[in-house]
Amino acid sequence: MKLMQQVVLRSPLDLRVESVPVPTLSKGDLLLKVDRSLLCGTDVRIFEGRKSRNVTFPTVLGHELAGRIVDSAGPIPEGIDTETLFSVYPLVPCGSCVACLKGHENICRNRVAFGYQLPGGLSQYIRVPAEAVKNLVPVPGVTAGEAALVEPVACAYNGQQLAEVAHAESVLVVGCGPLGLIHIRLARTLGVAHVAAIDPIAERRNMAARSGAELVAGPGADTAELIRDWQPGGVDVLVMAIGRTDALTPYLCCLAPGARVSVFAGFAADAELVVLANDVHYNEWTFVGASSCRLDGFHSVAALIASGRLEVRDLLGSEFRLEDAPQALSAAASGTDLRVGINPWLN
């Protein structure tokens, strides 16, 4: 019996590196050798027990991953090349619930997800079920880390599509962690002329400027005034790229008539947005949520990254071994690293 290494989360804070059998395949399944998995705030919240929705224990974290097909149960489907690097769309929707029937498969009420229910990328190999083979999206000509970044970029793309960022003249991104930086770059790639960014950490502000933000500032008493001076007519889209309500409330006075607000980041279960109803009413503001991503957006983003139109390599941060997963999660939670990675084959 062939064995592999896998990081198993038995329960919150109970993380173990285990030697387990390589997955057995059923008809139509594929076996993916994981080349890279990245960690985000969702992984941290699951590990710490702050996120429980859709999570089943024991679980294997890692929904941002890339790898190559090395085995199959039956013929390998047309279009699946064993030499190609694939990013994995992490959601497997049911296709028949109200959300799916309305074209919102990313918020399917019955979905299963890699890294929540299906074993994720903190493993040397994962089974790709037959019904998820369509989730394999090729990303040729890039590194495994860049291919794994397709997932978070696709999440940003989904949020920007919902907020109609491509039709905006100005965008304000609050929070310049890896996702905030992705939002800045994606907005510029989609043709937004003016982008501003807010973050308390100087190095993140520097990266925001290098990513295309023409105004960068830390949060403070005069920040809203700086934004109003920058865009006297108001900001067309505000992206809440950090899960804090003060990513919005200080900047409501900076929104243009008809502005859109993307409630993008993950928030605490009891977080509340407080907005005066008449401000929304008289200004015709639109608030949109953004949950995960869609398969069509995944393909669009993979093409942007593979073509080099969207540069993401410098957003990759520290890289760890499987056995160092606790340290990797700490680095991901610190807010001082970029997109932290796990290489399952590092010794």
N, C-alpha and C positions, 0 to 999 in steps of 0.2 A: 504494500500500500504506500503510495507516494504521499509524503507529508509536506506541509508548507507552514510558514509563520504568519500569524494573524493577531491583531490587537483586538481583544474582546472586551466590551464594556458590559460587565455583568449587572451592574446597577449604578446609579450615580456615584461617581468618585471611585468605583471599583473597576479599575482598568488592568487587564492582564494580557501579557504576551503569551500566546499559546501555540503549540505545535499541533496542527489539526490536519485531517485528510484533505487533499485537493478535492474540490467539489465534484460530485458525481453528476453527470449530465443526463437529462432526459431528451427525448426526441425533439429536435429543433433548437436545443440549447447550444450556446457557444461558451468557450472558456477564454476569459480575458486575462492575460498576464499584465498586472498593474505596473506601469512604469513610474507613475507619479500620482500622489494624492495631495490635495491642499486642504487646509483647515480654515474655517471661518467662524464667525460668532455663533452661528447655529450649533456647530460642533461643540463649542465651549459651553453653551447653555445646556445642551443635552448632557455633557459630561458632568456638569455641576448640579444637574437636576432642576434647572430653572426652566427647561422646556420639556414637556411631557407629551404634548399633543402629537399623535401619529407615531410615537416612539414605542417600540416593543423591545423588551430586554429578554435575554442578552442581545446586544446589537454590535455591529461593526461600523464604526463611524467612517465618514469620508464620502461625500456626495459630489465633490469636485475632483474628477479623476480622469486619467488617460492611460491607454495601454494598447496592446496588440493581441489579436486573436491567435491562439495557439492550438485549439482543439475544437471539435464540434461533434454533436451526436446526429449523424446524418450529413448530407452534402452541405457544404458551406454556401449560404445564399449568394445569389448573384450580386455583385457590387461589394462584397466583403473580401478584401485583399489581406492576406496574412502579413504582408510587409508594411501595411499602412498603419499609421498611428491614428487611433480613434479617441475622441472625447465621448463621454457617456452622458446622454440626457438622463437626469436622475429619476424622472417620474414615470410611472406606469399607470395611466388613467384607466378607468373602467370602460369608458366610451358610451355609457348608457344613462348616466345620472343627469340631472337637470343642468349642472355646470358643463358637462361634456357636450350635451346636446345644444347648448347655447354658444359653443366654441370657446369655453373657458376650461380646457382640459387641465390647465395648470392648477386650478383650484377644485379639481374633481373631489367629490365627497368620499369616494371609495378608493382613491389612488394608493398605490404603494410606492415607496421610494428607496433607492439605494442609499445606505447610510442611516436610515431610520428603521425600516422593516427588512428590506433586502440587505445582505452584507455589502458594506461599502469598501472604499479604497484602502483602508488600513490593513491590507492583506496582500500577499504575493499574487494570488489569483482570485478571481471572482467568477461566479456563474452568471451568464447573461441569459435569462429565461427566453424561450422562443418568442413570447409575446413582447419582449423588449429588444429584439434584434434591430428593429427600426430605430431604436434609441442610439445606435452607434453612428456617430457623425465624423467623417474623415477630416483630419486637419493636417494636410501634407506640408512638408518642408519646414516644420517648426520643431522646437524642443518639446519634450513631454510636459514640462512645466507650463509652457505657453498653451499647449493643447488643453491641459487641465483648467486653465483660466477661462476657457470658453464658457463654462457654467456661470461664474459670477458676472462675466461681461453680458451674458444673455439675460441675466436677471436685471441688470441695469438697462439693457435694451428694452425689455418688457416694460419697465417703469417709464422709460422715456417715450415709448410708443403710446402708452396710456395717457401721458401728460402732454402729448403732441409737441415734444421738444423740437422736432425738426422744423416746426412752424414758428418757433420763437426767435426773437431778436436778441433776447438776453435771458440768461439762466444764472441762478444763484445756487451753489452747492454748499450745504452746511454739513461739515464733517469731511475730513480729507484722509481717512484711512484708505485702504486699497480700493474699496467700492466707491468712495467719493472721488478718488483720482480717476477711476474708470469712468465715472459719470462725466467728469470734465473732458476727458479725451474723446469719449463717445459723442458728446454734444458738439465738440469742435469738428469731429469727423462727419457728423450729420449736417454740418453747415451753419451752426449757431455762431453768430458774429462776436457776441460779447458774453463772457463767462466770468463770474466772480466766485470766490471760495473763502470759506470761513473755517478756521481750525485754531485751537489754542497752542498747538505744537509747532515750533519754528521750522523744523525739518520737513514736516508735512506741508507747511505753507510754501516752502521752497520747491517741493516736488509739485505742488499745485501750480505754481508759476511755470515750472518746466513742462507741465502737462497741457498748458494752454490757457490758464486763467490770467486775465489781464488785471484783475484786482484781487489781491489776497490780503486777509486781515485776520487778526485774532478776535474772539468775542470780547466785547467791552462796551462801556457806556456810550462811546461815540461811533460804534460800528454801523449802526443803522443809518446814521447821518452820512457816513462815508459812502454807503451803498446808494442813498438817495442822491448824493452829489454825482455819483458815477452814472446812475440812470435816473435822471430827474422825472421821467415819465413812469417810472416803476419797473419792476422786474416781471418778465412774462411768466417764468416758471421758477419755482423754488423746490429744490430736491432735499428732502430730509434724509441725509445719508448717514445719520447716526441716530440710534434709538433713544432719543431724549426729546421731550416736548419743547425744551428751550432751543431746539434747532428751528423752531417756527416762531414762537411767541414774540421774541424781540424784533422779528423782521416782518411782521404783518403790515407795518406801516410802509414797507418798501415795495409791496405788491402793486402791480399795475391794474387798472380796470380790466376785467376779463382774465386775470391771472389764473394759472393752474398751480396746485401744490401737490407734489408727489410724496405721499406718506410711504416712504420706501423701506426704511430699515426695520429690523425686528425690534419690538418694544416689550417692556415689561407688561405682564398680564393686566395690571391695574392702571396702566398709563392712560391719561385722558387728554385730549386736545380741547382747549377752551377757546372758542372763537365767538365773537358777538354775531348773532344771527343777522342783524341788520348790515354788518360789514360784508357778509357773504351775499346778502340779498341785493344791496344797492351797488356793489362792485361786480356782481356776477362772477364771483370766484368759483373755481371748480376744485374739489379735493378728490384725489384718486389714490386708491391703494395700489400695491404692487406686490404680488406673492409669487416668488420663484420665477419661472420662465416658461416659454412655449417652444415646442419642437421647431416650428418654422423660424422663430427668432434664433434658436440655437444654430440652425444652418446658416442664417444670415451673418451671425457673429463669427462662426468658424471661417467663413469666406473672407471677412474683414481681416481677421488675424492671419490666416494663411497667405493672403495677398500682401501683407505688410502695410495695408492702409491704416490699421490700428496697431500701434506699437505697445506691447504689454510686457516684454521680457524684463524690463527694469522694475516691474511691480512684484517680481518674485523675491521673497525674503529668505530667511534661514531655512536650511534643509536638514532633516533629522532622519535617523534610523527608526525602524519600527519599535525597537526596544526603548527608544527615547521619546515615545509618544507623550508621556506626561509632561516632559520639558517642552515638547512642541506645542501642546495645548496651552501651557503657561505663556509661551512666547506669543501665541495667537491672541491670548487674552490681555497681554500687556499693553497693547495699543502703541508700542514703540517699534514693532517690526512691520514688515510688509506681508505679502501672502506667504505664510509659513507652509513648507512642504514636507512630505514624508516620502522618502525613496525606499520602497520595501526591499531593495536589493543591496542597500549599503551594509557593509560589515563593520 
